[in-house]
Amino acid sequence: MAAYKLIKKSIRENLKEKLPGWRNQNAVVKIEKPTDIGRARTLGYKAKKGIVIVRVRIKRGGHKRPRPRKGRRSKNLTIRKVLKMSYQWIAENRAARKFTNLEVLNSYKIAKDGKSYFFEIIMIDTQRPEIIKDKNYNWITKNKNKQRPERGLTTAAKKSRGLRTKSRQMKVRPSSRANMRQGK
């Protein structure tokens, strides 16, 4: 069995012990090292200065808008909100909002329980000289790559927007607003 498969197996066994502790922590927490090192490394993580891992807890379930207080016709009394964003994309946004000096590189799911999803976000400090000199990471320091999750440019966001497969039938290009929000 390969090394990463053994690591993944041990992670799954230890998750039951770790989850209660994660539930009691804050929703967005900076951590020392990734829980699933194999997954993190495939998505671009390296143990070097300027690269940070953040764990984010997201509540499961649908989203609601505030219930109308005054009179409406029954059609407009709905409080269900269709967010059109995946949990992973929401997690990336929350991490980016908390750590404003860092940029999101990528993310992956680590666990879920009855109430929440847990994601780990790989973030990069674009001001560090180690990152600026590294040819694998210096593309993220340019101005056009600022605020990637807010603009829907991360991998999770592109997948949620339906930009993985390219076809004319999908009404998602150039954006869902250009196609009268028919994309989702």
VOBA-1610 file (N, C-alpha, C; in pm, whole numbers, padded with zeros to 5 digits, always signed):
BEGIN
Met+00084-00118+00000Met+00000+00000+00000Met+00088+00125+00000Ala+00053+00223-00079Ala+00132+00346-00089Ala+00126+00425+00041Ala+00225+00511+00060Ala+00236+00586+00185Ala+00116+00676+00209Tyr+00071+00747+00105Tyr-00041+00839+00123Tyr-00171+00765+00154Lys-00186+00642+00099Lys-00305+00564+00130Lys-00307+00524+00277Leu-00191+00487+00330Leu-00181+00454+00473Leu-00212+00576+00559Ile-00161+00693+00516Ile-00188+00816+00591Ile-00337+00846+00590Lys-00401+00831+00474Lys-00545+00858+00462Lys-00626+00764+00552Lys-00584+00637+00558Lys-00653+00539+00642Lys-00641+00578+00789Ser-00522+00620+00832Ser-00504+00660+00972Ser-00580+00788+01003Ile-00592+00878+00905Ile-00669+01002+00925Ile-00815+00968+00953Arg-00872+00877+00872Arg-01012+00838+00889Arg-01037+00777+01026Glu-00941+00698+01075Glu-00958+00636+01207Glu-00952+00740+01319Asn-00867+00841+01304Asn-00850+00942+01409Asn-00954+01053+01406Leu-01033+01062+01297Leu-01128+01172+01285Leu-01233+01172+01395Lys-01278+01054+01436Lys-01382+01046+01539Lys-01336+01110+01669Glu-01207+01098+01699Glu-01155+01159+01821Glu-01136+01310+01803Lys-01102+01353+01682Lys-01072+01494+01659Lys-01196+01581+01641Leu-01303+01526+01584Leu-01421+01607+01551Leu-01482+01681+01669Pro-01500+01619+01788Pro-01557+01697+01900Pro-01473+01819+01936Gly-01342+01807+01927Gly-01255+01922+01955Gly-01270+02031+01850Trp-01283+01991+01724Trp-01301+02088+01616Trp-01432+02162+01630Arg-01537+02091+01677Arg-01668+02156+01692Arg-01664+02268+01794Asn-01581+02252+01898Asn-01575+02352+02004Asn-01484+02470+01969Gln-01404+02457+01863Gln-01317+02567+01822Gln-01397+02670+01743Asn-01330+02780+01710Asn-01393+02881+01626Asn-01418+02826+01486Ala-01502+02895+01409Ala-01539+02847+01276Ala-01422+02855+01178Val-01335+02955+01192Val-01219+02969+01104Val-01094+02970+01192Val-01008+02867+01175Val-00892+02851+01262Val-00767+02826+01177Lys-00660+02898+01209Lys-00531+02871+01144Lys-00466+02752+01214Ile-00417+02655+01137Ile-00357+02535+01197Ile-00212+02520+01151Glu-00136+02438+01226Glu+00007+02424+01201Glu+00036+02350+01071Lys-00028+02233+01052Lys-00001+02153+00933Lys-00129+02088+00885Pro-00136+02047+00760Pro-00260+01990+00707Pro-00294+01855+00769Thr-00424+01829+00782Thr-00469+01700+00833Thr-00441+01590+00731Asp-00474+01615+00606Asp-00451+01518+00498Asp-00336+01571+00412Ile-00215+01529+00446Ile-00096+01584+00379Ile-00092+01547+00231Gly-00140+01429+00197Gly-00139+01386+00056Gly-00227+01474-00030Arg-00348+01500+00016Arg-00442+01584-00059Arg-00389+01727-00069Ala-00333+01776+00041Ala-00281+01913+00042Ala-00167+01929-00057Arg-00080+01829-00065Arg+00035+01841-00155Arg-00006+01831-00301Thr-00110+01752-00331Thr-00157+01748-00470Thr-00216+01882-00512Leu-00267+01959-00416Leu-00328+02088-00448Leu-00231+02204-00435Gly-00103+02177-00410Gly-00003+02284-00413Gly+00060+02321-00282Tyr+00035+02247-00174Tyr+00092+02281-00044Tyr+00237+02238-00036Lys+00322+02325+00021Lys+00458+02289+00057Lys+00485+02347+00195Ala+00565+02278+00274Ala+00596+02326+00409Ala+00705+02431+00398Lys+00666+02554+00367Lys+00762+02663+00358Lys+00698+02790+00410Lys+00780+02889+00439Lys+00730+03014+00494Lys+00640+03083+00392Gly+00530+03136+00440Gly+00437+03206+00352Gly+00318+03122+00310Ile+00320+02991+00337Ile+00206+02904+00305Ile+00141+02861+00435Val+00011+02887+00445Val-00065+02867+00569Val-00184+02778+00541Ile-00220+02695+00640Ile-00340+02612+00630Ile-00444+02665+00728Val-00568+02679+00680Val-00679+02728+00762Val-00791+02625+00757Arg-00844+02588+00874Arg-00958+02497+00879Arg-01086+02579+00900Val-01188+02550+00819Val-01314+02624+00824Val-01428+02527+00851Arg-01516+02565+00943Arg-01636+02486+00972Arg-01757+02558+00913Ile-01837+02485+00834Ile-01955+02541+00769Ile-02077+02463+00815Lys-02184+02532+00850Lys-02308+02464+00888Lys-02371+02397+00767Arg-02422+02276+00786Arg-02490+02206+00679Arg-02636+02250+00673Gly-02698+02224+00560Gly-02840+02255+00545Gly-02861+02374+00454Gly-02988+02400+00424Gly-03023+02507+00332Gly-03004+02644+00394His-03015+02745+00311His-03001+02883+00356His-03138+02948+00359Lys-03155+03041+00453Lys-03285+03108+00468Lys-03266+03258+00460Arg-03366+03323+00403Arg-03369+03468+00407Arg-03468+03508+00517Pro-03467+03632+00565Pro-03559+03671+00672Pro-03705+03661+00628Arg-03789+03616+00718Arg-03932+03601+00687Arg-03996+03739+00673Pro-04077+03762+00569Pro-04143+03893+00553Pro-04238+03921+00670Arg-04237+04042+00720Arg-04321+04075+00836Arg-04455+04135+00794Lys-04457+04201+00680Lys-04582+04266+00636Lys-04650+04179+00531Gly-04761+04229+00480Gly-04841+04151+00387Gly-04774+04125+00253Arg-04783+04004+00208Arg-04736+03964+00075Arg-04837+03865+00021Arg-04840+03850-00110Arg-04919+03739-00162Arg-04841+03611-00135Ser-04910+03501-00130Ser-04851+03377-00078Ser-04729+03331-00159Lys-04724+03365-00286Lys-04610+03326-00369Lys-04480+03388-00318Asn-04488+03508-00264Asn-04369+03581-00221Asn-04335+03563-00074Leu-04402+03470-00006Leu-04375+03447+00135Leu-04262+03347+00157Thr-04201+03299+00051Thr-04098+03197+00065Thr-03975+03253+00136Ile-03915+03172+00222Ile-03795+03216+00293Ile-03674+03133+00255Arg-03692+03036+00164Arg-03579+02955+00120Arg-03492+03038+00026Lys-03362+03032+00048Lys-03270+03110-00032Lys-03180+03015-00112Val-03182+03028-00243Val-03095+02947-00328Val-02966+03027-00348Leu-02860+02980-00286Leu-02737+03059-00282Leu-02652+03043-00407Lys-02664+02930-00476Lys-02588+02901-00599Lys-02437+02897-00573Met-02399+02859-00453Met-02258+02844-00417Met-02241+02713-00343Ser-02132+02643-00369Ser-02106+02519-00295Ser-02053+02553-00155Tyr-02061+02454-00065Tyr-02010+02474+00071Tyr-01861+02508+00067Gln-01789+02445-00023Gln-01645+02466-00031Gln-01613+02610-00073Trp-01689+02662-00166Trp-01670+02800-00211Trp-01700+02898-00097Ile-01805+02870-00022Ile-01839+02954+00094Ile-01726+02952+00195Ala-01669+02833+00218Ala-01558+02819+00313Ala-01437+02902+00269Glu-01406+02898+00140Glu-01294+02976+00087Glu-01318+03126+00107Asn-01441+03170+00084Asn-01475+03311+00102Asn-01456+03355+00247Arg-01501+03270+00340Arg-01490+03306+00482Arg-01346+03312+00528Ala-01265+03220+00479Ala-01123+03222+00514Ala-01056+03347+00458Ala-01088+03382+00334Ala-01029+03500+00271Ala-01071+03628+00342Arg-01195+03630+00393Arg-01244+03748+00463Arg-01176+03765+00598Lys-01142+03652+00664Lys-01078+03662+00795Lys-00931+03698+00783Phe-00859+03634+00689Phe-00717+03660+00671Phe-00699+03744+00544Thr-00707+03875+00560Thr-00710+03965+00444Thr-00574+03978+00376Asn-00465+03946+00449Asn-00332+03957+00387Asn-00293+03831+00311Leu-00377+03727+00313Leu-00347+03600+00246Leu-00438+03580+00127Glu-00388+03506+00028Glu-00469+03471-00090Glu-00496+03321-00089Val-00615+03282-00134Val-00654+03141-00137Val-00590+03074-00259Leu-00519+02964-00234Leu-00462+02886-00344Leu-00559+02775-00383Asn-00603+02696-00285Asn-00692+02584-00312Asn-00754+02536-00182Ser-00843+02437-00189Ser-00906+02385-00069Ser-00954+02243-00092Tyr-00984+02174+00017Tyr-01035+02037+00009Tyr-01116+02006+00134Lys-01206+01908+00120Lys-01293+01868+00232Lys-01219+01766+00316Ile-01230+01780+00450Ile-01168+01679+00535Ile-01270+01594+00608Ala-01382+01653+00650Ala-01478+01574+00726Ala-01615+01639+00722Lys-01714+01561+00762Lys-01847+01616+00785Lys-01913+01535+00895Asp-01998+01601+00971Asp-02077+01531+01072Asp-02222+01573+01052Gly-02307+01548+01151Gly-02449+01576+01135Gly-02480+01724+01117Lys-02396+01811+01170Lys-02425+01955+01167Lys-02336+02034+01073Ser-02213+01990+01050Ser-02119+02075+00977Ser-02032+02001+00878Tyr-01974+02081+00786Tyr-01868+02036+00697Tyr-01739+02103+00746Phe-01627+02033+00728Phe-01496+02088+00763Phe-01409+02089+00637Phe-01354+02205+00606Phe-01266+02220+00490Phe-01131+02274+00537Glu-01027+02239+00464Glu-00896+02300+00487Glu-00861+02383+00364Ile-00823+02507+00387Ile-00793+02602+00281Ile-00642+02627+00281Ile-00580+02615+00165Ile-00438+02646+00151Ile-00428+02794+00111Met-00361+02873+00197Met-00352+03017+00173Met-00205+03059+00163Ile-00182+03164+00086Ile-00045+03209+00059Ile-00031+03357+00095Asp+00079+03389+00166Asp+00112+03527+00197Asp+00189+03584+00078Thr+00126+03672+00003Thr+00186+03721-00122Thr+00298+03822-00101Gln+00318+03870+00023Gln+00422+03968+00050Gln+00556+03905+00088Arg+00556+03774+00116Arg+00679+03707+00161Arg+00779+03696+00047Pro+00907+03725+00073Pro+01008+03712-00034Pro+01025+03568-00083Glu+00999+03469+00005Glu+01011+03328-00036Glu+00908+03295-00144Ile+00790+03354-00133Ile+00683+03329-00231Ile+00711+03406-00360Ile+00758+03529-00348Ile+00784+03612-00466Ile+00895+03551-00552Lys+00996+03489-00488Lys+01107+03428-00562Lys+01073+03292-00621Asp+00976+03223-00564Asp+00942+03087-00608Asp+00861+03093-00738Lys+00911+03029-00843Lys+00843+03037-00974Lys+00711+02962-00975Asn+00690+02868-00881Asn+00563+02795-00876Asn+00451+02875-00811Tyr+00488+02975-00729Tyr+00387+03049-00654Tyr+00381+03197-00689Asn+00479+03251-00761Asn+00482+03397-00778Asn+00370+03450-00868Trp+00300+03363-00941Trp+00187+03409-01023Trp+00075+03465-00936Ile+00063+03414-00813Ile-00047+03458-00726Ile-00020+03595-00665Thr+00105+03644-00676Thr+00138+03775-00620Thr+00095+03890-00711Lys+00062+03859-00837Lys+00023+03965-00931Lys-00116+04019-00897Asn-00141+04143-00935Asn-00266+04210-00900Asn-00390+04143-00957Lys-00378+04080-01073Lys-00496+04019-01134Lys-00544+03895-01058Asn-00463+03845-00965Asn-00502+03728-00886Asn-00543+03764-00744Lys-00578+03890-00722Lys-00627+03930-00589Lys-00772+03887-00572Gln-00808+03852-00450Gln-00946+03817-00412Gln-01006+03713-00506Arg-00935+03602-00522Arg-00980+03497-00614Arg-01115+03436-00576Pro-01138+03399-00448Pro-01268+03336-00419Pro-01387+03431-00435Glu-01368+03559-00406Glu-01478+03655-00421Glu-01519+03671-00567Arg-01424+03652-00658Arg-01452+03665-00801Arg-01480+03531-00867Gly-01482+03424-00788Gly-01516+03292-00841Gly-01407+03232-00928Leu-01280+03253-00892Leu-01169+03206-00975Leu-01094+03086-00916Thr-01133+03039-00798Thr-01069+02920-00743Thr-01129+02796-00808Thr-01066+02681-00786Thr-01113+02558-00849Thr-01254+02522-00803Ala-01279+02536-00671Ala-01411+02503-00618Ala-01518+02597-00674Ala-01483+02724-00690Ala-01578+02822-00742Ala-01610+02795-00888Lys-01508+02762-00967Lys-01531+02733-01109Lys-01617+02608-01126Lys-01594+02509-01040Lys-01676+02388-01046Lys-01821+02420-01010Ser-01840+02503-00908Ser-01975+02540-00865Ser-02046+02624-00970Arg-01971+02704-01046Arg-02030+02787-01151Arg-02056+02709-01278Gly-02011+02583-01284Gly-02036+02501-01401Gly-01938+02525-01514Leu-01817+02566-01481Leu-01719+02598-01585Leu-01618+02486-01608Arg-01646+02367-01556Arg-01554+02254-01575Arg-01560+02203-01718Thr-01681+02170-01765Thr-01696+02120-01901Thr-01740+02235-01991Lys-01691+02236-02113Lys-01722+02346-02203Lys-01820+02299-02309Ser-01935+02362-02314Ser-02031+02334-02420Ser-02119+02457-02438Arg-02179+02470-02554Arg-02261+02588-02582Arg-02395+02582-02511Gln-02441+02462-02480Gln-02574+02449-02421Gln-02579+02504-02278Met-02467+02496-02207Met-02467+02541-02068Met-02471+02693-02064Lys-02570+02747-01997Lys-02589+02893-01997Lys-02509+02956-01883Val-02379+02936-01885Val-02297+02989-01778Val-02187+03081-01830Arg-02174+03093-01960Arg-02067+03177-02014Arg-02124+03302-02078Pro-02067+03417-02065Pro-01951+03449-01984Pro-01982+03452-01835Ser-02110+03466-01798Ser-02150+03461-01658Ser-02298+03426-01652Ser-02344+03389-01532Ser-02486+03354-01519Ser-02574+03478-01533Arg-02523+03595-01495Arg-02602+03718-01508Arg-02621+03755-01654Ala-02523+03725-01738Ala-02536+03753-01880Ala-02642+03665-01945Asn-02671+03550-01883Asn-02772+03458-01934Asn-02898+03458-01848Met-02931+03573-01792Met-03053+03591-01711Met-03060+03489-01597Arg-02945+03459-01536Arg-02932+03371-01419Arg-02988+03232-01441Gln-02973+03180-01562Gln-03026+03048-01593Gln-02925+02937-01566Gly-02804+02972-01529Gly-02698+02872-01515Gly-02723+02769-01407Lys-02789+02809-01299Lys-02813+02714-01189Lys-02958+02712-01153
//
